[in-house]
Amino acid sequence: MPNLPDINKQTLAGALATGTHGTGKNYTALHGAVTAMRLVMPDGKVRECSRDTDAELFHAARVGLGAFGVLSQVSLQNQPLARVRKVVRLIDTDEMLASWPARAGHHRNAEFLVLPFTGKSALITHDVTFDPVSPRGPDQDADTLMSLKRLRDLFEFTPGLRKTLASRLLADVPPEIAIDEGWKLLSNERPVRFKEMEYHLPIERQVEVLREVIRRIESSATDVFFPIEARIIAPDDAWLSPFYQRASGSIAVHAWYKDEHDWMFRLIEPVFREAGGRPHWGKLHSLGAKELALLYPMWAEAQAVRRSVDPQGRMLNPFLEKLFGHDRL
Ligand SMILES: Cc1cc2nc3c(=O)[nH]c(=O)nc-3n(C[C@H](O)[C@H](O)[C@H](O)COP(=O)(O)OP(=O)(O)OC[C@H]3O[C@@H](n4cnc5c(N)ncnc54)[C@H](O)[C@@H]3O)c2cc1C
C-alpha cells in the first residue's frame, strides 16, 4: 500500500469507512487508492462500483461510515515495495513549529508529536533509500509515555519543575534510525490505551491552530501527558472524505484511557471548528448533521445516495442517526 496509518491492526473496510490516513504531502488517505468496490446493499443485493460504473455510489460510499452497505471486496491501486529510512528525533517545539512547512515538504512522510509541558517535539520522517536493511529496535514509545505520566503524576502542580525535569529526561535521547521495507516501519505498536480527538484542517491553518492548542493544554489541561500529533494528507474526491478537495493538516489530541477527556470538547474542539476543521470519522467529536452539511460540499448528494440505497435506515445506529439526521422512514 502506498502509505499506512499509525497502526496496521484495523480491518481494511473499517479503515476505509472512517477515512483512515497516514502522513505525507503526496499521499492521500487509504481510500484514495480505492479503484473499485463490491457492496452488499441494505436490501441484500450486491452492487459493484467504480469511477465508470455506478459512479455516484462509488463517490458516496468510498468513505461510507458503514452506512451504504457492507463492503465485501475492494480493489486498491498499490505500488511496488519501497524501502525507507525512518528517523525519529527530538527537536525544540518552537523550532519544530517554525520549520514544519519546509520539513513537511522535504520528506516522503513526515509527522511530529508535540510533547506538552516539555518544550520538545518528536519529528518522525520516512524517506526512500537503497541502503541495506537495519531493522527497527524494540519499541520505546510506551516507556517514554509512562515516564511522562510519572512526571505528570508527581509534578502537575508545578509546571516549571515538570518542564525542567522533562528536559533532563529527554536531553540525551539519541535519534532512532531504522531502514526497512515501508510496511514494516510506517505503522507502530500502540499498547497504551488512549482516547483521541482528531480534526483535519486546511493545511495553511495547521501551525497557527497547533500553537493555540498547545497554549490551551499547557494553561488549562495540566493533566495531559500524551503527545499532540500533527500530520499532512493530500486531497481526494470521495464525497465524505475529510480531505475532500483539500490539502489537509491534521491535529490530534489524546488522553490516557483512565483520565478525563472533557477538555477536548471544551478547550480544543472550538479551535478546530473555528478553523473549518473536519473531524476524523472514527474519533471523538460532537458534530451532527447540521454542522457536517456545512463542511462537506457534496453532503446533500451523499445523503441522497444513502437514502436511495437505505430508505428504511437499516444501516443506521443512534450515532449514525445523529451524523446523518434522523430520517428513518
Ligand atoms: C491505536 C489506534 C491507532 C490509530 N491510528 C490511526 C491513524 O494513524 N490514522 C487514522 O486515520 N486513524 C487511526 N485510527 C483509527 C482507526 O483507523 C479507525 O477507527 C478504523 O475505523 C478502525 O477500524 P476497525 O477495523 O476497528 O473498524 P470498526 O471500528 O469496526 O468500524 C469502523 C467503521 O467502519 C464500518 N465498517 C467496518 N467494516 C465494514 C464493512 N465490511 N463494510 C462497510 N463498513 C464497515 C463500521 O460500520 C464503522 O462505521 C487508530 C485507531 C487506534 C485504536
PDBQT file of the ligand as one rigid body, heavy atoms in Angstrom, charges set to zero:
ROOT
HETATM    1  C1  LIG A 401      -4.300   2.647  18.313  1.00  0.00    +0.000 C 
HETATM    2  C2  LIG A 401      -5.031   3.274  17.157  1.00  0.00    +0.000 A 
HETATM    3  C3  LIG A 401      -4.308   3.977  16.197  1.00  0.00    +0.000 A 
HETATM    4  C4  LIG A 401      -4.972   4.556  15.119  1.00  0.00    +0.000 A 
HETATM    5  N1  LIG A 401      -4.247   5.236  14.205  1.00  0.00    +0.000 NA
HETATM    6  C5  LIG A 401      -4.880   5.864  13.186  1.00  0.00    +0.000 A 
HETATM    7  C6  LIG A 401      -4.151   6.601  12.217  1.00  0.00    +0.000 A 
HETATM    8  O1  LIG A 401      -2.929   6.644  12.229  1.00  0.00    +0.000 OA
HETATM    9  N2  LIG A 401      -4.850   7.263  11.260  1.00  0.00    +0.000 N 
HETATM   10  C7  LIG A 401      -6.195   7.232  11.222  1.00  0.00    +0.000 A 
HETATM   11  O2  LIG A 401      -6.773   7.884  10.351  1.00  0.00    +0.000 OA
HETATM   12  N3  LIG A 401      -6.916   6.501  12.091  1.00  0.00    +0.000 NA
HETATM   13  C8  LIG A 401      -6.290   5.817  13.062  1.00  0.00    +0.000 A 
HETATM   14  N4  LIG A 401      -7.015   5.081  13.948  1.00  0.00    +0.000 N 
HETATM   15  C9  LIG A 401      -8.478   4.973  13.764  1.00  0.00    +0.000 C 
HETATM   16  C10 LIG A 401      -8.849   3.674  13.038  1.00  0.00    +0.000 C 
HETATM   17  O3  LIG A 401      -8.144   3.539  11.827  1.00  0.00    +0.000 OA
HETATM   18  C11 LIG A 401     -10.370   3.684  12.735  1.00  0.00    +0.000 C 
HETATM   19  O4  LIG A 401     -11.079   3.822  13.927  1.00  0.00    +0.000 OA
HETATM   20  C12 LIG A 401     -10.820   2.450  11.986  1.00  0.00    +0.000 C 
HETATM   21  O5  LIG A 401     -12.127   2.645  11.570  1.00  0.00    +0.000 OA
HETATM   22  C13 LIG A 401     -10.786   1.224  12.839  1.00  0.00    +0.000 C 
HETATM   23  O6  LIG A 401     -11.026   0.113  12.027  1.00  0.00    +0.000 OA
HETATM   24  P1  LIG A 401     -11.813  -1.180  12.548  1.00  0.00    +0.000 P 
HETATM   25  O7  LIG A 401     -11.466  -2.286  11.622  1.00  0.00    +0.000 OA
HETATM   26  O8  LIG A 401     -11.566  -1.355  14.006  1.00  0.00    +0.000 OA
HETATM   27  O9  LIG A 401     -13.277  -0.731  12.232  1.00  0.00    +0.000 OA
HETATM   28  P2  LIG A 401     -14.545  -0.618  13.162  1.00  0.00    +0.000 P 
HETATM   29  O10 LIG A 401     -14.265   0.313  14.298  1.00  0.00    +0.000 OA
HETATM   30  O11 LIG A 401     -15.048  -1.970  13.432  1.00  0.00    +0.000 OA
HETATM   31  O12 LIG A 401     -15.510   0.097  12.137  1.00  0.00    +0.000 OA
HETATM   32  C14 LIG A 401     -15.314   1.433  11.742  1.00  0.00    +0.000 C 
HETATM   33  C15 LIG A 401     -16.420   1.793  10.771  1.00  0.00    +0.000 C 
HETATM   34  O13 LIG A 401     -16.300   1.011   9.603  1.00  0.00    +0.000 OA
HETATM   35  C16 LIG A 401     -17.509   0.377   9.297  1.00  0.00    +0.000 C 
HETATM   36  N5  LIG A 401     -17.204  -0.919   8.700  1.00  0.00    +0.000 N 
HETATM   37  C17 LIG A 401     -16.448  -1.918   9.220  1.00  0.00    +0.000 A 
HETATM   38  N6  LIG A 401     -16.425  -2.981   8.360  1.00  0.00    +0.000 NA
HETATM   39  C18 LIG A 401     -17.201  -2.637   7.303  1.00  0.00    +0.000 A 
HETATM   40  C19 LIG A 401     -17.571  -3.290   6.084  1.00  0.00    +0.000 A 
HETATM   41  N7  LIG A 401     -17.139  -4.527   5.769  1.00  0.00    +0.000 N 
HETATM   42  N8  LIG A 401     -18.372  -2.635   5.215  1.00  0.00    +0.000 NA
HETATM   43  C20 LIG A 401     -18.815  -1.386   5.492  1.00  0.00    +0.000 A 
HETATM   44  N9  LIG A 401     -18.497  -0.709   6.619  1.00  0.00    +0.000 NA
HETATM   45  C21 LIG A 401     -17.691  -1.324   7.502  1.00  0.00    +0.000 A 
HETATM   46  C22 LIG A 401     -18.218   0.259  10.635  1.00  0.00    +0.000 C 
HETATM   47  O14 LIG A 401     -19.617   0.180  10.440  1.00  0.00    +0.000 OA
HETATM   48  C23 LIG A 401     -17.825   1.556  11.314  1.00  0.00    +0.000 C 
HETATM   49  O15 LIG A 401     -18.633   2.617  10.904  1.00  0.00    +0.000 OA
HETATM   50  C24 LIG A 401      -6.387   4.446  15.011  1.00  0.00    +0.000 A 
HETATM   51  C25 LIG A 401      -7.104   3.728  15.974  1.00  0.00    +0.000 A 
HETATM   52  C26 LIG A 401      -6.424   3.142  17.031  1.00  0.00    +0.000 A 
HETATM   53  C27 LIG A 401      -7.222   2.357  18.031  1.00  0.00    +0.000 C 
ENDROOT
TORSDOF 0
